[in-house]
């Protein structure tokens, strides 16, 4: 974010939550259009911004407050950030997440990083957008536990400070509904970006950015290890769903994509996750079965876990120990320097 934009944005936020700011400063802050500060490797063409939910600083700040506000849960103990925390790579670094009353979910929390580059959300892709995804956990009985979306809206309407923030973000007083809540949270989540990794700098021409092991690992990633078959594109994901056998040996395996499509052919298939900033987002796989990247690579090397729906792309790779180490080295070279690392929880919330 450019310095002028930062200062103007700070003025706008101070005004919204009660700071004394001249009317002229408020007016000027309102006129500042949203300006992306994209990390190397990510371009504006890569972003999935719906026309119905354009970006604005006021909307992003509202979304940030909502994202971290535990009052959106039934017992005021769980926020979006509880399971998708900045200090944990926008996950919770747990095999499965914990919701209200200590209840355990059934899947590992996927990272929010670079969700702006994707349409469908969740491991099974059941949400067609970030806006739709944002609505789900609020009324999930295990996660945030609100009885319905009307209850979420009613709770927010009882917090006077949010009325000003919603009016500022959406241009009209009294606009608090579940769609606006989801739009604000989604707008904030789209600012959680990562790029400018060693890999990005290497691709941009700095051939000293990566070590020899990382370069060897990149070659393996794209060829013998076959990682790039699914982990491709700017965000290292084909945005598709694959059964690689994870969890298929359980007594009652997670249906994965089948839960959303009701198609038996999708049984046990899960969305290909990004591998950017992967060192921050473990444990790995949808059920958190692998604690380390070495375990992940070893799982793929043996050809996943056999089951009737195993993706035909999954087969033994015959990587040597040294080659597996090089692949891990390359994965670590995808750690970025995007602005997500500077995102912090608000110091105060609307009252």
C-alpha atoms as one frame of an Amber mdcrd trajectory, in Angstrom:
protein
   0.000   0.000   0.000   1.497   3.359  -0.981   2.405   5.750   1.853  -0.314
   8.270   0.936  -2.875   5.501   0.821  -1.698   4.198   4.191  -2.019   7.609
   5.801  -5.370   8.329   4.220  -6.655   4.896   5.144  -5.518   5.407   8.747
  -7.442   8.690   8.853 -10.541   6.977   7.522 -10.346   4.158  10.059  -9.788
   6.576  12.947 -12.869   8.494  11.910 -14.954   5.373  11.666 -14.147   4.088
  15.130 -14.400   7.352  16.905 -11.283   9.484  16.326 -11.726  13.208  15.834
 -11.020  13.852  12.137 -11.977  16.924  10.087 -14.804  16.467   7.583 -12.489
  17.372   4.689 -10.070  14.576   5.650 -12.980  12.132   5.787 -14.146  13.216
   2.350 -10.674  12.890   0.817 -10.145   9.472   2.395 -13.426   8.290   0.925
 -12.319   9.242  -2.564  -9.105   7.190  -2.527  -9.594   4.179  -4.837  -8.303
   0.816  -3.707  -4.742   0.231  -4.870  -3.213  -3.250  -4.800   0.334  -3.663
  -3.548   1.001  -6.990  -5.241   4.046  -9.120  -4.409   6.298 -10.274  -7.239
   4.857 -13.268  -9.050   1.233 -12.137  -8.635  -0.446  -9.802 -11.131  -3.814
  -8.054 -11.144  -4.906 -10.435 -13.928  -4.536 -13.329 -11.466  -7.036 -11.890
  -8.979 -10.624 -13.128  -8.837 -12.576 -10.029  -7.818 -16.334 -10.314  -8.453
 -17.956  -7.265 -10.040 -20.631  -7.403  -7.359 -18.048  -6.893  -4.606 -15.481
  -4.276  -5.640 -12.598  -3.563  -3.289 -12.418  -0.505  -1.049 -10.320   0.407
   1.974 -13.413   0.857   4.138 -14.735  -2.562   3.167 -11.385  -4.250   3.791
 -11.081  -2.685   7.237 -14.638  -3.698   8.101 -13.828  -7.212   6.930 -10.684
  -7.296   9.051 -12.666  -6.375  12.150 -15.317  -8.992  11.422 -12.664 -11.604
  10.653 -11.053 -11.197  14.077 -14.234 -10.538  16.093 -15.140 -13.524  18.292
 -18.587 -12.051  18.888 -19.656 -13.550  15.555 -19.740 -16.940  17.291 -22.478
 -18.243  19.552 -20.439 -18.008  22.760 -17.999 -15.206  21.810 -15.002 -17.577
  21.793 -14.321 -18.258  18.100 -13.551 -15.931  15.207 -12.542 -16.655  11.628
  -8.998 -15.923  12.820  -9.190 -18.657  15.458  -8.731 -21.327  12.790  -7.081
 -19.086  10.190  -4.558 -17.103  12.204  -1.877 -14.846  10.648   0.780 -16.142
  13.025   0.110 -19.684  11.779   0.135 -18.977   8.058  -3.600 -18.230   8.192
  -4.301 -21.765   9.422  -4.182 -23.106  12.995  -1.328 -25.595  12.487  -3.527
 -28.393  13.818  -4.616 -31.649  12.136  -8.255 -30.566  12.561  -9.716 -27.316
  13.863 -11.387 -26.621  17.208 -14.659 -24.718  17.335 -17.009 -23.595  20.104
 -17.159 -25.708  23.268 -13.904 -27.407  22.271 -15.545 -29.363  19.476 -13.225
 -30.865  16.865 -13.892 -30.559  13.148 -13.167 -33.233  10.570 -10.638 -31.443
   8.360  -7.502 -29.351   8.581  -8.133 -25.632   8.150  -6.944 -24.577   4.678
  -4.888 -21.407   4.472  -6.479 -18.100   3.490  -3.259 -17.080   1.712  -3.880
 -16.312  -1.981  -7.581 -17.169  -1.817  -8.038 -14.128  -4.050  -6.606 -16.256
  -6.850  -9.324 -18.895  -6.558 -13.056 -19.163  -7.120 -14.297 -22.355  -5.427
 -13.479 -22.693  -1.724 -13.232 -25.415   0.949 -11.452 -28.746   0.491 -14.480
 -30.067  -1.382 -15.189 -26.889  -3.373 -18.747 -26.591  -2.114 -18.580 -22.780
  -1.955 -18.440 -21.081  -5.345 -16.786 -17.928  -3.995 -15.071 -16.428  -0.966
 -18.339 -14.656  -0.199 -20.194 -17.962   0.020 -17.376 -19.551   1.994 -17.484
 -16.782   4.598 -21.098 -17.603   5.423 -20.526 -21.283   6.184 -18.503 -21.385
   9.430 -20.781 -18.827  11.095 -23.669 -21.288  11.278 -21.703 -24.515  11.463
 -22.643 -26.122  14.794 -19.066 -27.248  15.424 -17.263 -24.113  14.284 -18.892
 -20.794  15.271 -22.257 -22.229  16.222 -24.713 -19.422  15.419 -28.228 -20.835
  14.896 -28.749 -19.062  11.567 -27.600 -16.049   9.561 -30.409 -13.892  10.931
 -28.934 -14.391  14.396 -25.517 -13.240  13.143 -27.034 -10.080  11.670 -29.088
  -9.387  14.799 -25.981  -9.666  16.963 -24.072  -7.213  14.776 -26.963  -4.756
  14.739 -26.767  -4.641  18.531 -23.185  -3.338  18.268 -23.571   0.378  17.505
 -20.054   0.845  16.191 -20.662  -1.542  13.330 -23.489   0.600  11.943 -21.034
   3.372  10.982 -18.588   0.885   9.509 -21.177  -0.849   7.331 -22.554   2.510
   6.175 -19.053   3.648   5.246 -18.203   0.414   3.428 -21.450   0.084   1.494
 -22.560   3.672   1.059 -25.867   3.550   2.884 -26.918   3.671   6.539 -28.587
   0.621   7.983 -27.052  -1.842   5.517 -26.237  -4.809   7.713 -27.201  -8.169
   6.249 -25.463 -11.491   5.811 -24.454 -10.771   2.221 -22.683  -7.564   3.283
 -21.013  -9.393   6.165 -19.696 -11.999   3.724 -18.628  -9.382   1.182 -16.597
  -7.495   3.772 -14.875 -10.612   5.106 -14.125 -11.777   1.553 -12.686  -8.367
   0.639 -10.312  -8.543   3.596  -9.325 -12.129   2.813  -8.421 -11.123  -0.736
  -5.674  -8.891   0.661  -3.936 -11.939   2.180  -1.413 -12.434  -0.616   1.935
 -14.131  -0.974   4.577 -13.902  -3.667   8.105 -12.551  -4.068   9.541 -15.912
  -3.072  13.031 -17.089  -3.973  11.356 -18.909  -6.842   9.668 -15.714  -8.091
  12.952 -13.811  -7.997  14.702 -16.660  -9.807  12.025 -16.649 -12.489  12.414
 -12.893 -12.822  16.066 -13.331 -13.761  17.975 -13.464 -10.469  19.716 -16.798
 -10.951  21.404 -16.465  -7.555  18.061 -16.380  -5.746  17.866 -20.176  -5.453
  20.449 -22.677  -4.257  21.634 -25.615  -6.359  19.444 -27.977  -4.318  16.397
 -25.757  -4.872  17.058 -25.600  -8.605  17.403 -29.381  -8.758  14.198 -29.668
  -6.758  12.399 -27.365  -9.189  13.435 -29.578 -12.095  12.182 -32.656 -10.251
   8.955 -30.864  -9.264   8.236 -30.185 -12.935   9.362 -33.548 -14.288  10.184
 -36.792 -12.474   8.292 -35.982  -9.257   5.289 -34.905 -11.351   4.190 -32.352
  -8.739   3.458 -29.733 -11.400   0.849 -32.013 -12.956  -1.545 -30.695 -10.298
   0.435 -27.960  -8.546   0.771 -25.597 -11.472   0.044 -22.008 -12.466   0.796
 -18.823 -10.582  -0.604 -20.236  -7.340   0.704 -23.782  -7.855  -2.725 -25.410
  -8.027  -4.879 -26.643 -10.878  -7.968 -25.760  -8.799  -9.219 -29.315  -9.402
 -10.000 -32.281  -7.163  -7.979 -35.481  -6.873  -8.162 -38.674  -4.852  -4.618
 -39.425  -3.748  -5.713 -41.922  -1.108  -5.432 -39.727   1.977  -7.742 -41.039
   4.684  -9.194 -43.765   2.477  -8.013 -46.411   4.945 -10.273 -44.976   7.665
 -13.309 -46.910   8.893 -15.553 -44.199   7.435 -13.515 -42.259   4.850 -14.307
 -38.600   4.189 -16.205 -38.418   0.896 -14.471 -35.182  -0.088 -15.712 -33.731
  -3.340 -18.465 -36.356  -3.455 -20.118 -34.591  -0.517 -20.632 -31.560  -2.738
 -21.395 -33.189  -6.105 -23.114 -36.413  -4.913 -21.179 -38.153  -7.680 -19.596
 -41.460  -6.626 -16.731 -40.798  -9.033 -15.634 -37.915  -6.768 -15.327 -40.062
  -3.656 -12.233 -39.165  -1.657 -11.177 -36.348  -4.011  -9.990 -33.072  -2.490
  -8.994 -29.705  -3.909  -5.357 -29.232  -4.849  -3.995 -26.750  -2.288  -1.455
 -24.068  -3.061   2.090 -24.892  -2.034   3.098 -21.257  -1.650   4.222 -20.552
   1.922   3.808 -24.228   2.639   6.306 -24.228   5.509   3.880 -22.048   7.496
   0.746 -24.096   6.941   1.413 -27.604   8.255   0.391 -30.215   9.144  -0.493
 -31.318   5.647  -3.295 -33.028   3.718  -6.988 -32.461   4.398  -6.816 -34.499
   7.594  -3.429 -33.239   8.759  -1.899 -36.718   8.536   1.601 -35.510   7.586
   3.536 -33.358  10.025   6.448 -32.579   7.716   7.111 -31.887   4.057   9.393
 -34.906   4.032   6.399 -37.072   4.956   4.316 -35.480   2.204   6.926 -36.174
  -0.461   7.397 -39.741   0.813   3.632 -40.338   0.590   3.584 -39.251  -3.040
   6.758 -41.178  -3.771   5.109 -44.454  -2.814   2.121 -43.674  -5.041  -0.409
 -42.503  -2.481  -2.762 -45.010  -0.874  -4.484 -47.537  -3.158  -8.273 -47.351
  -3.304 -10.922 -47.793  -6.030 -11.047 -44.038  -6.727  -7.316 -43.366  -6.776
  -6.545 -40.722  -9.393  -4.713 -42.332 -12.352  -2.160 -39.520 -12.108  -0.972
 -40.963  -8.788   1.652 -43.680  -9.142   5.039 -44.532  -7.561   7.687 -41.942
  -8.437  10.882 -43.852  -7.623  12.617 -40.771  -6.248  15.875 -41.380  -4.411
  16.339 -40.031  -0.889  18.499 -37.231  -2.263  15.879 -36.329  -4.864  13.174
 -36.213  -2.226  15.319 -33.830  -0.196  15.744 -31.593  -3.252  11.976 -31.475
  -3.820  11.501 -30.393  -0.213  14.170 -27.737  -0.695  12.264 -26.341  -3.674
   8.982 -26.323  -1.760  10.650 -24.219   0.906  11.829 -21.824  -1.801   8.160
 -20.988  -2.417   7.905 -19.178   0.913   6.944 -15.635   0.025   7.300 -12.127
   1.348   3.760 -10.929   0.722   1.907  -8.464   2.903   0.076 -11.234   4.763
   2.965 -11.405   7.195   2.212  -7.858   8.337  -1.486  -8.445   9.057  -2.321
  -8.184  12.743  -5.458  -8.469  14.826  -7.193  -5.138  15.540  -6.269  -3.520
  18.836  -9.921  -2.692  19.490 -13.324  -3.562  18.147 -16.551  -1.590  17.620
 -18.755  -1.163  20.687
